[in-house]
Amino acid sequence: MSHSTAAKDPAAAPSEAKAKPLSPVPFMSLALEQQDIDAAVSVLHSGILRQGSRCSELETRFAEASGATHGLTCCNGTTALQLAYGALLSPGDEVLVPAWTYIATASMIVAAGCKPIFCDVREDTFQIDIEDAEKRLTPKTTAIAATHLYGMPVDIDAVQDLAKRKGLAVIYDAAQAHLATYKGKGIGAFGDANTYSFYATKNLATGEGGMVTVNDQTLADRIAALRSHGETEKYLHTSIGFNYRMNDITAAIGCSRLDRLAAQTQARRTNADRYDAMLSEIDGLEPPTRTEHADSAWHLYTGKMDLSKFSCTRDEFCAKLKERGVPTAIHYPRSVTRQPAFAEFVMDHPRVADSLSERVFCLPMHHDLTEGHFEAIRMALETLGIRMR
Ligand SMILES: Cc1ncc(COP(=O)(O)O)c(C=O)c1O
């Protein structure tokens, strides 16, 4: 990596002032379009506010777009995990889970009466380190819960290989990975279940919302029953379940936004390429490494700082970026093993996962980033990349 020095003398205040955006670069682009609002209003007019035809439509279309044969809508990504875990795990099971993920991937393992076994992640891709995971297997291990974190698929071949050799179920937490692909197939084609979130900030956002996709009819039926009080016929409850259903207002927004998701994902991919080129030019800043054979959904673009090259902390660096109109986010400020809620399950703090919280930063990522935004981001990164060493 080398410094690119053109037009970024830290003393060159006028050129910096010129490049300053009039308003900050938006971190996300969340606005609904008129057709999304019309779709929701038309459900309101219909009076059918429950789970109905719009949920079925979202299930069929999203599953197909994801490479899966069955989709089951539910009320959020957390309940999607609960449904998948509920259908595939038994209380007392040990489940391999990355120590670097959103809390729900691990906390819903506990909610299912199982024990999370925290594994380290790879320094390059931030994804579960399958070699470390294999060392943590015990006779009680029955499953792997792997997160396609930031939208980047994990090394699915490695996960599936371990699962096959050891007879483990695989649940992929794809909350951030809508339309991501692996070896040219939608990620829904792999594993026992994939779970999604349609939370307000996700690539496909319905406010609250979620889905489980699977490729097995019996499993789909089991999840459908769990989603709705174990009901297999009207008022016949053959198992204990919950009410985790989505409603048609939410699903109508999801269907409408799904029309634009492929194009928006493509725009994110183009933007990720631009960021990669930009970060590679700045000594001490590292673009995220891509999983081989994978195409990310780029929910978040997460770079890394080599702190030995800077005289400031990551937080100080990000504060200066913000002053220059470039907001950042930290996903995550601590590894899950550092969450007090997991104290009784933590055996160690896996090394890489434990150190990432000091070093990672997420740059604005969405389909609406413009040339002007990129110019402002490049200028801020380059200037600070020199000034804060
Ligand atoms: C990786 C991951 N898993 C699970 C969830 C939970 O989804 P929800 O907020 O829809 O319950 C999220 C949401 O941020 C997530 O990012």
Ligand as a Chemical Component Dictionary entry (heavy atoms), coordinates in Angstrom:
data_LIG
# 
_chem_comp.id                   LIG 
_chem_comp.type                 NON-POLYMER 
_chem_comp.pdbx_formal_charge   0 
_chem_comp.three_letter_code    LIG 
# 
loop_
_chem_comp_atom.comp_id 
_chem_comp_atom.atom_id 
_chem_comp_atom.alt_atom_id 
_chem_comp_atom.type_symbol 
_chem_comp_atom.charge 
_chem_comp_atom.model_Cartn_x 
_chem_comp_atom.model_Cartn_y 
_chem_comp_atom.model_Cartn_z 
_chem_comp_atom.pdbx_ordinal 
LIG C1 C1 C 0 -26.535 -10.200 12.008 1  
LIG C2 C2 C 0 -27.890 -9.886  12.579 2  
LIG N1 N1 N 0 -28.617 -10.879 13.098 3  
LIG C3 C3 C 0 -29.837 -10.668 13.608 4  
LIG C4 C4 C 0 -30.390 -9.413  13.634 5  
LIG C5 C5 C 0 -31.718 -9.198  14.280 6  
LIG O1 O1 O 0 -32.675 -8.698  13.402 7  
LIG P1 P1 P 0 -33.917 -7.838  13.922 8  
LIG O2 O2 O 0 -33.389 -6.534  14.414 9  
LIG O3 O3 O 0 -34.798 -7.691  12.732 10 
LIG O4 O4 O 0 -34.572 -8.599  15.008 11 
LIG C6 C6 C 0 -29.670 -8.333  13.107 12 
LIG C7 C7 C 0 -30.223 -6.974  13.140 13 
LIG O5 O5 O 0 -29.521 -5.994  13.210 14 
LIG C8 C8 C 0 -28.387 -8.576  12.564 15 
LIG O6 O6 O 0 -27.647 -7.585  12.045 16 
# 
loop_
_chem_comp_bond.comp_id 
_chem_comp_bond.atom_id_1 
_chem_comp_bond.atom_id_2 
_chem_comp_bond.value_order 
_chem_comp_bond.pdbx_ordinal 
LIG C1 C2 SING 1  
LIG C2 N1 SING 2  
LIG C2 C8 DOUB 3  
LIG N1 C3 DOUB 4  
LIG C3 C4 SING 5  
LIG C4 C5 SING 6  
LIG C4 C6 DOUB 7  
LIG C5 O1 SING 8  
LIG O1 P1 SING 9  
LIG P1 O2 DOUB 10 
LIG P1 O3 SING 11 
LIG P1 O4 SING 12 
LIG C6 C7 SING 13 
LIG C6 C8 SING 14 
LIG C7 O5 DOUB 15 
LIG C8 O6 SING 16 
# 
